[in-house]
Amino acid sequence: MIQSLLIANRGEIACRVIRTARRMGIRTVAVYSDADAKALHVRSADEAVHIGPSPAAESYLRGDRIIEAALASGAEAIHPGYGFLSENAAFAQAVIDAGLFWVGPRPASIEAMGLKDAAKKLMAAVGVPVTPGYMGENQDPDVLEAEAGKIGYPVLIKAVAGGGGKGMRLVERAADFADALASCQREAASSFGNDHVLIEKYIQSPRHIEVQVFGDSHGNVVHLFERDCSLQRRHQKVIEEAPAPGMDAATREAICAAAVRAARAVDYQGAGTIEFIADGSKGLSADRIWFMEMNTRLQVEHPVTEEITGVDLVEWQLRVASGEPLPKRQGELSINGWAMEARLYAEDPAKGFLPSIGMLELFELGEGQGGRIDTGVFEGGAVTPFYDPMIAKLIARGDTRGEARERLSAMLGDSAVWPVRTNAAFLIEALGHPDFVAGKVDTGLIGRDGEALSADPEPSAEMLADAAQALVPPTLVQGFRLNAPSRDVATFLLDGEPVEIALAGQGSCEGETSVLVAESGKVWQLQRWRVDGAGHHGAHDGEILSPMPGKVIAVEVAEGQAVTKGQKLLTLEAMKMEHTLTAPFDGTVAQLTVAAGDHVQVEALLARIEPSEE
């Protein structure tokens, strides 16, 4: 058995691997960048090694520095986690060449499944059904557009080296193809260093079903059943569950057998996931499920599989990497109950899901009955702009799907994070959506109903009234009678906006100027402002500020140009994603301070819109 392990990753997954390694008596070594010097994974490991500056390209993507850190610290093995170098065949081979154990599949297996077009050709050859599309070498835009026309719209443009929802665009009509292709190729080149794409038919009412597979060096391959990851926003998974709702025994047997066949085709060793797309318009059926891709690593959503099978997948990874056979055979694995996972992101749904960064002055996550939390941050720590904004995973298990869903919703409702914003309230709304409750989910649900799901909630009147009492001196609240209307109304600032609150009891202020109000997964700051109800807040000044440090990659308007509310102004690249900034109201571009290619800091003025005269 491996005795010492370096985790070539950060955040939640690094902490997750450390937890299992410690239980197994394995010494752990963390690596960290400048931004992560005080991070939770650094504090949790037995030893930590600095590997470079904050940008991932200069630290977590520097395979040479990671291998040097492993050798210098005496680590015997490297676990790549997910993301970063986890599916990099050259890095895996370099680890092995350095005399270290690689906790992952053979480099040849990674390479075989690394490019989506080649992987699909291989799967078709071994009898695994694949979606119709174009996987040719010719990348001329005119050729790609012509092939899309032959396939028939809508189509998906996908980076052949893509993953995690990046390098993917849905195109519903021919007129949008050229712009979507350029955007996809730009993102693919930036994220993966490869701008080649494939085109595939977009499945109506698509469901994302994936199967967990595991192989060892002794020729054994098993599956650990399926997960449903259909609830997605912009191709990013939001809530995952296992097993898949509506999956009957015959369909499960067919899809899982196909997944094992796919793994055997590349002589697979370790943890992997075979991803399928299903046409859910008529329910799940084996003849309407097709192979999409294989992820040759541990998945973000692996906890739901662990919760229904009782298997620690990281322990299996370490045992298989040490040369041991799989701990269980197929007949010893079964499904027990239901599990759901929600990805908690540091982002603000009310502002177009822009990432939120800063210190975590308050970080409380509700565990609830049967709950599990995997996180890589802590109260007093910071969320930086350099990495993925996922800060935690909340996982709930129940005997039934309904029980798991209710427990997960309660966990999110009991969570409170400040001043960093999170998507907790959005997740609660998604869990309560009638279609999700009924198990009728496809990947387009959030796209259709996202505006309602992401609407900015307001705290209840009762919660505000209780909080307001703590901000008002007792001498200002008097003369109230039971069942009579309040004679005193105080005006406060709720997240900077004025709100009038009727004071119905004795004030209790002891000098506080602000309090936090937490309800249903969201936190607001209530501040004392005026006590006569006469205050007024200034109108929106139309300043477009950078939500975080980043690079301006496109400017769509010019000074003096008339714009309408919601019109695209410019595109900012930050935290590994493109973010579109839009006009807050109808007006004119009075000032434009940036051009494409400019690097900007957080809250830098990018543009200013003057409202149209009414």
HELIX and SHEET records of a PDB file:
HELIX    1   1 GLY A   11  ARG A   23  1                                  13    
HELIX    2   2 ASP A   34  ASP A   36  5                                   3    
HELIX    3   3 LEU A   40  SER A   44  1                                   5    
HELIX    4   4 ALA A   56  GLU A   58  5                                   3    
HELIX    5   5 GLY A   63  SER A   73  1                                  11    
HELIX    6   6 ALA A   89  ASP A   97  1                                   9    
HELIX    7   7 PRO A  107  GLY A  114  1                                   8    
HELIX    8   8 LYS A  116  ALA A  125  1                                  10    
HELIX    9   9 PRO A  141  ILE A  151  1                                  11    
HELIX   10  10 ALA A  174  ASP A  176  5                                   3    
HELIX   11  11 PHE A  177  PHE A  192  1                                  16    
HELIX   12  12 ALA A  249  ALA A  265  1                                  17    
HELIX   13  13 GLY A  280  LYS A  282  5                                   3    
HELIX   14  14 ALA A  286  ARG A  288  5                                   3    
HELIX   15  15 HIS A  302  THR A  309  1                                   8    
HELIX   16  16 LEU A  313  ALA A  321  1                                   9    
HELIX   17  17 GLN A  330  GLU A  332  5                                   3    
HELIX   18  18 PRO A  349  LYS A  351  5                                   3    
HELIX   19  19 ARG A  401  GLY A  413  1                                  13    
HELIX   20  20 ALA A  424  GLY A  432  1                                   9    
HELIX   21  21 PRO A  434  VAL A  437  1                                   4    
HELIX   22  22 LEU A  445  LEU A  453  1                                   9    
HELIX   23  23 ALA A  461  GLN A  469  1                                   9    
HELIX   24  24 PRO A  474  LEU A  476  5                                   3    
SHEET    1   A 5 GLU A  47  GLY A  52  0                                        
SHEET    2   A 5 ARG A  27  SER A  33  1                                        
SHEET    3   A 5 SER A   4  ILE A   7  1                                        
SHEET    4   A 5 ALA A  77  HIS A  79  1                                        
SHEET    5   A 5 PHE A 101  TRP A 102  1                                        
SHEET    1   B 4 GLY A 133  TYR A 134  0                                        
SHEET    2   B 4 VAL A 197  LYS A 201 -1                                        
SHEET    3   B 4 VAL A 155  GLY A 163 -1                                        
SHEET    4   B 4 LYS A 166  VAL A 171 -1                                        
SHEET    1   C 8 ILE A 289  ASN A 295  0                                        
SHEET    2   C 8 GLY A 270  ASP A 279 -1                                        
SHEET    3   C 8 PRO A 206  GLY A 215 -1                                        
SHEET    4   C 8 VAL A 221  ARG A 233 -1                                        
SHEET    5   C 8 GLN A 236  ALA A 242 -1                                        
SHEET    6   C 8 TRP A 338  TYR A 345 -1                                        
SHEET    7   C 8 MET A 390  GLY A 398 -1                                        
SHEET    8   C 8 GLY A 371  THR A 375 -1                                        
SHEET    1   D 2 GLU A 347  ASP A 348  0                                        
SHEET    2   D 2 LEU A 354  PRO A 355 -1                                        
SHEET    1   E 3 ALA A 382  VAL A 383  0                                        
SHEET    2   E 3 GLY A 358  GLU A 364 -1                                        
SHEET    3   E 3 ALA A 416  PRO A 419 -1                                        
SHEET    1   F 4 GLU A 497  ALA A 502  0                                        
SHEET    2   F 4 VAL A 489  LEU A 494 -1                                        
SHEET    3   F 4 LYS A 522  ARG A 530 -1                                        
SHEET    4   F 4 SER A 514  GLU A 519 -1                                        
SHEET    1   G 4 GLU A 543  LEU A 545  0                                        
SHEET    2   G 4 LEU A 605  PRO A 611 -1                                        
SHEET    3   G 4 GLY A 587  LEU A 592 -1                                        
SHEET    4   G 4 ALA A 562  VAL A 563 -1                                        
SHEET    1   H 4 MET A 577  THR A 582  0                                        
SHEET    2   H 4 LYS A 568  ALA A 574 -1                                        
SHEET    3   H 4 GLY A 550  VAL A 555 -1                                        
SHEET    4   H 4 HIS A 599  VAL A 600 -1                                        
END                                                                             
